[in-house]
Amino acid sequence: MRQIPSRVPKLAAMLAGCLAATGFEPLNLWPLTLACFALLIVLIEQAPDRRGAFMRGWLFGVGHFTLGLNWIAHAFTFQDAMPHWFGYGAVFLLSLYLAVYPGLATLAAWWLRHRVRTAMLWRNQERAALPLILFLAATWLASEYLRATVFTGFAWNPLGVILLPTGMAIAATLIGTYGLGALAILASGALLLALRRRIGPAAAIAAPLCALALWGNFSPAPPTPAGAPRIRVVQPNIGQDEKYSPELEQAHFRTLAALSGTPRPAPRLIFWPEAAIPAYLDMEPEWRARLAALLGPGDLLMTGATKVYFKQVAKDGIAENALAGANNSLFVVDSGARLLGRYDKSHLVPYGEYLPMRNILQPLGLSRLVPGDVDFWPGPGPQSLTLPATLGRPQLSMGGQICYEIIFSGQVVDKAHRPDFLFNPSNDAWFGSWGPVQHLAQARLRALEEGIPVVRSTPTGISAVVDARGHILNSIGHHRAGYIDTALPPALPPTLFSRLGNLAPFAFMAVLILLAIATRRTTR
């Protein structure tokens, strides 16, 4: 841990970052990720100046994101307007930008440690590892929040998600996902201190982490009560290469209809994926009638579809309607062919649902990855839809989060109208093999943070029902057609994080910084 990094710090940082990505889905080698972050701490210790501290964190991030986000390249195989190989370049270019945030975290941690005037000799530098670990946990937390916020944000794969297989993930109910990432840094620091035989400081960090793990492993979600509302989650296994084919439209509808099953005496909530049907439901009563024919009394269908807007344009002196924009929407349809509610996606995907700087990029040959020339417009934000009581089913409140937007911690629930569950219709068919499992892991974190179950329906997987502790109760594997027929799990009382939002992790960050400053006298 002392010699190899000091000889080739840049290479060591990039390789460590690449290996750190293996702790996420689908590999789940989270102990290796913790070891890689322990190595990063050593690299920061040995950084000669601010530039060196930033570069080591930045190179770590380049390796980390290039491997972890490899699934993005797969999306370009469905885009004929651009060469498919461009996807790999896009992943690397995105990683060069995203790596700025780990670089800022390591730079800030290095600078803060030197501001408290810790000693610079190697022997004392080992003793100074504890405040550096605390500072890095705090600055990493802040950097992940910035990554999720700046330029609309890209919150994919926050570090805390690697702790889902461990009981420590229960801490997300208190300090959220960004706080959970800080705990992962602390765990790496405890490992480094133990390797250096600094048992006291290592134990001081490890003891509360072990207590969290015990709490998490012995704190299950409440059981689903008898008589809970029945739900049916549909996964049609319709690939991205077939999704928009007009010739297959009828076949796709028959598949969705067959998997939805026949009406039953007890009312059901039926969930279809994002953009499941090529219909404008508020404008096409015949399509609403087709959907209503699948439903029994009291049944409700939640399906993704598009809401469109028109504007008048003059063509050859004649006013015509032209498509102006659209919403990526979730509709609620009842057995009377009525629309009971609509949620419009708020956090849109750049280059997927809209093209930033269209006037500049479109002439260069760049276009959206999703077919269509008109950009989607964002909705107003988290919203709870009321599902009426009927035939013995109680009134329910459903929160909508369409696909990508569920990855944003603290931004998924209408706090003024807390829902009973979240529905996350998604289209992961263009995410390759790594993207869907990573997406599901982040949806599990939202369930855990908020204490609310999550229902996911996707075209090709992974569809799932997740309880309020983030556990997967039922799922349908990747590239399989099928359905989940089960009862809706209950919500828990509001968690501390659900009440405070991202104020909670920032309060934790402040505590870490104060602890780091308090340890400075013992490290001289």
N, C-alpha and C positions, 0 to 999 in steps of 0.2 A: 504493500500500500504506500511505501515511501519512495521507492526508487523508480519503478516503471513509469508512473504518471509524470514524474519530474523530468524524465528524459524526452518523452514524446507527449506533452500535455494536449496538443491539439488533436492528434490522432486518438489518444485515450478518451478525450471528451466526446468525439464523434461516435466512436465505437460503443462507449458506455451509453450514450443516448439511444443508439440503435437497439442495443440489447434491452434497455429499459422499456421499449415499446412492447416487448414480449410478455409483459405482465398484464396487458389488457386482453380482452377477448380477441380472437378465439383461443389463444395459447394459454393465458392465465398463469404465466410463470411469475407471479407477483413477488416471491422471495428474490428472484433475480433482479427485478426492478429495484427493490430496496437496496440490494448490494450495489447496483449501479449508481444510485443516489449517494450511497456512502462514499463511493469513489469520486463523485462530483464534489463532495464536501472537501476531500483531500485536495482536489485540483484547485478549488477556490483558496484553500489555505496557502497553497504554494504560488498563487498568482503574484507576480512581482509588482503589478500596478493595476490601475483601474481598467486600462485597455485589456490587459490579460484576463482579468476577472470577467469582463463582459464577453470576450471572445470564447472563453471556455464554456460559459453557459450557452452562448449562441450556437457553437458547434455541437454541443450536447443536444440542443433543440433541433438542429438540422437533421441529425441522425435519427432522433426520436420521432419527429413528425414524418419524415420521408418513409420510414417503415410503417408506422402506425396508421397513416392515411393512404396507404397504397390502394385502397378500394376506390378512391376517387378516379383513378386512371380508368377503371372499368366503365365509368359513365360515358367516356368518349367513344366506346365501341358502338353506342347507339346514336352517334351524331355524325351524319354523313357530310355536314358542311365543313367539318374540320378533320384533319388526318387523325387516325386513331392513336398513333404513336404520340401525339401531342399530349395525351393524358398523363404520360409519365413525366414529361417536362412540366406540366401544370402542377403535379404533386410536388416536384422539387422546388418550383418557384414559390408555391404557397408555403412550403416549409421554410424557405429562406426568410419569409416575412414572419411567420408564426414563431420562429426561433428567437426573434427579437425579445419576446416576453421572458423566456428563461434567461436570456442574456441580461435583461434588466434586473431580474431577481438575483442573479449571482453578483452582479455589480453592486446592487444596493446592500446585499448581505456583507460583501467584502468591505465596502465603505463604512457601514455601520460598525463593524467590528473594529476597524481602525479608529473610528471616532471615539470609542470608549477606551482607547489607548492600551490595548492588550499588548503584551510583550511580543517581540519579533524573533527571538531566538527559537531554534527548532524545538528544544526541550519545552520551553514555555508555550510554543505554538500548539503543541499537543494539548496543554492545559487550557489553551484558549479555544479549543474545539467546541466546548459547550455553548458559549455565547454565539459562536458562528452558526451552530446548528439551530439555535433558537431564532436568530436573525433570518436564516434562510427559510425556515418554516413560515415566518411572518411575511417575508418578501415574496415567496412563492405563492402564498395565498393571494396577495395583492396582484401579482402578475397574472394569475389565472382569471381573476375578476376583470382585469383590464382586457385580456384576450377575448373575454366573452362580451365585451362592451364596445370597444373602439371599432369604428367603421362597420357598424351594425353587429359586430362580434362573431367569433367562431369558437364556440365553447366545447367543441367535440373532444372527447377523451380527457376530461380533467383527471389529475393524478389520483384523486380520492376514489375513483371507480375501481381501482385495483384492490381495494379493501373489501369489496362486496363479498368475496368468499370467506372473509373473516368476520368474527363478531364485532370487530371495531367499527364496522360500517354503521352501527347503531348511533354513533356520535353525530351522524348527519341530521338526526332529529333535533340536535341541540345547536350545532355550529354549521350545518349545511355542507354542501359538497366542497366548497373552497376551504372550509375548516378541516374537512376530512383529508384534503391534500396536504395540509400542514401536518396532520398527524402522521401521514406516510413519511414525510421528511423527518419527523421526530423519531419514527421507528428506524429509519436508516441511520440517523445519528446515534441511537442507542446501540445499533450493531457495530458502528465504527468505534465507539467508546469501549465496548466489550472486547473488541479485537485488540485494542490498546491497553487492555487490562485496567481500565479506569472503571472499576466495578460499581463504585458508589454513584457517580453521575449516570452510568448506564442504567442502573437499577431505578434511579429516581425518575428517569424517562419511561422505562419499560413498565413499571408498576401500574401507573394509571392506564396505560394502553392495555395491559392484561386485564385490568378491572373492566374496561370497556368491552373487551372480547367476551368476558364471562357474562356481562349484562346482555350483550347482543345474542349470545347463544342460548340464553335462558329467558328470552323475552319474545315469545312468538306473538303473532297477530291473533286476535280473538277468533274463535271458530265461527264459521258461517252458520247463522241460526236457521232452524227449520222454518220453512215458509219464505225464505229470502227470494227476491225477484229472480226469475229464470232469465238467463241470457244465452244467446247463440252467436258465436264469433265465426265468421266465414273467411276462409282463405282459398281463393279459386285457383291458385297457381297459374296466373296469367303473366307471362314474361313481358319485359319492356319492349322486346322486338315485335310482340303481337298486340300490345295494349291498344294502340291507336289505329289498328287495321279496320277499315269499314267493312271488309268482307267477313271479319270474324265477330262483328258486333253482336249478332244474334246468338252465336255459339257462346260467347262470353256471358250473355244474359242468362242463357239456359243453365250454364254452370253455376252462376250465383244463385239462381232460383232453386236448383236442385239441392245445393248445399244448405240453403236456408230452411229446408224441411217444410212439412205441412203444418197448418194451424193445429193447436192443441187447446184443451179446455182452459189451461192456465195461460195467462198472457205472457208474452216473451218480449225481450229487448233483443233485436237482431242488429248485428254490427257488420257493415261492409267496409272495404278499404277506402283509402283516399282516391278520389277521382274514379270511383268504381264504374260509373256509367257516363256515357257521352251525351248528357242531357242537361238542358237548362230547366230545372224543375219548376222554377217560379213562372216560367213562360210556356211550358209544354204540359197541359193537363193530361194528354194521352200517356205521357211517360209516368205521371203520378198514378194514373189508373192502373198501369201495368204493375207498378210496385205494390199498390194497395191490394191487388188481386192475390198477392203472395201472403197477405197478412190475415190473421184471424181477429176476432173481436178483442180489443185491448192490446194487440201487438203494436209495437213501434219499430220502425226501421230507421237506423242511423247510417247514412251513406254519404260518401264524398262525391261531390259534383261541382260544377262551375257556375258561378253567378256572373253574368256579363252585362256590360254597359255600352250604350251606343251614343254616337254623336252625329249630328247632321253635317254633311259636307256637300259642297256644290260640285257637280260633275256635268260638264257640257250645259251649264246653266240650269240644271235640275238638282233639287235638294234630294240627297239620298242618306240613308242611315249607314254609318260605318262603325265597326267595332272600335271602341275607345279604350277599354280596359276590362279587367275581370278580377274576381275574387276566387281564391281556392277555398271552397266552402264545405261545410258539413251541414247536411239537412236532416231534419227529423220528419218522417212521414208516418201518418196513421192509416188505419184500415179504411177510413173514409176518403182517402186520397187528399187529405189536407196537410199542409206544411205547418208544423207546430213550432218550428224554430229554425234558426240558421246561425252558424258561427263561421266567421270569416278569418282565415289564417292571418296572423299579425306579423310574425317574424318570418319573412320570406328568404328564400335561398338566392344569393347573388349568382348570376349566370345560369341558374336553374329556372327560377320563376320570373326573374327580370334581368335585364342586361344593364349594368351600371355604365354610365357615360356612353349611352347608345350612339349618340351622334359621332363619337370618335371611333368606337370599337366596331360598329357594324360596317363602315366602309373598309375596315381592315380585314373583313372576312370572318370576324368573330360573331357568334350568335349564341342564343340560349341553348342549353343542353336538352331542354324539354321542347317538343315541337310547338310552333306558334310564333307569330310575329308581334303579338300584343303582350305587353307586360302585365303581370298580375299586380293588383293594388293591395296594400296591407289593410287588414281590419283594425278595429280599435283596441284590441288587446284581450287579455283573459276575460272570459264571460261564462256565466253559468246559465244553462238552459233548463227550464222546468219541464219535467216529464210528468204528465198528469196521472193521478191515481185512477185505477180502473180495475174492475173484477177482482178485488182483493189485493191488488198491488198498491203499495203506498205511493204517494207522490215522491218523486226523486228529483234531485238536482244534479245535472251532468255538466262537468267542465270539458270543454273541447280544446285539444292541442293537436294540430295537424302536423304529422311527420316531424320534420327537423326542429320545430319550435319547442318540442318537449325537452330538448337538451339544455335549456337555459334555466339554471337554478334560481329559484326565487321569483320566477316570472310566469308561472303556469296556472295560478289560481286567482280567481276574483275574490280578494280577501273580504270584500263587503258581503259576498254571497257564497260562502264556502260550499263547494259541491260535495255530493255523497261519493262520487267517483269521477275519474278522468277517462275520457275516451281519446285514444291516440290513433286515428286512422292514418296509415302510412303507405308509402310506396317505396319499398327498399329494393325493388327489382333491379335497379341500376347501380346498386351498391356493392356488387361483387359478393365474395364469400365472407370477408371480414366486416364490412359495414353493417349488415343486419344484426349480428350478434353484439357489436359495439353499441348500436342504437338501442337495442333492448336493455342492455346493462344500464344505460343512462336513464331510460324510462323507469327502471327499478329504483334508481336513486331518487327520482321525483316522488314515487310512491312512499319511500322511506322518509324523506324530508318532510312531506306534508301530512303523513299519516292517512293517506287516501289510496284506495285501490286503483289500479290502472288496467284498462282493457285496450288491447292493441289488435287491430285487424290490418293485414297487409296482403298484397296480391300473391307474393311468392314466399313469404315468411320473413321474420319469425313472428307469427301471431301468438298472443299469450294473454292470460289473466294473471295479474300480479296483485298480491295482497298488500295490506297497508304497512307491512314490515319489509316490503321489497322482495318477497319470496315468490317464485314462479309456481303458481298452483296448477296451471294447465298451459300447454303450448303445442303448436304445430310446427314441425321441423321445416327447414329450408327446402324449397322446391318440392313441396308436397301440397296436394289439394286436400282439403278436409274442413272440419268444423269442430268447435268446442261447444259442448252443451253442458252448462253447469249453472250454479247459483252465484249471484253477485256477492262477493265478500264484503264485509262491513268496513266502514271507516273507523279510525281511532279518534279520540279527542284531539283537538289541535295541538301540535307539537310546539316546542319553544321556537323552533325555526319558522314554523308556519305563522307564528304571531309576530316575530321580529324581522323575518326575511333576512336579507344580507347584512343587516346591522349586527346579527349574531356572529358571523365569522369575523367581521371587522373588530368587534369587541375582543374576540379571541386573539386576533392579531396584535392588538394593543397590549394584552396580557403577555404575549410572547416577547415583545420588545422590552417591556418593563422587566421581565425575568432575566433577559439577556443582559440588560444594563446592571441589574442587581448582582449578577455573578462576576462582574469585572474585577472586584477586589480579590477574589479567590483565584484569579487566573494570571495575576502578575508574577 
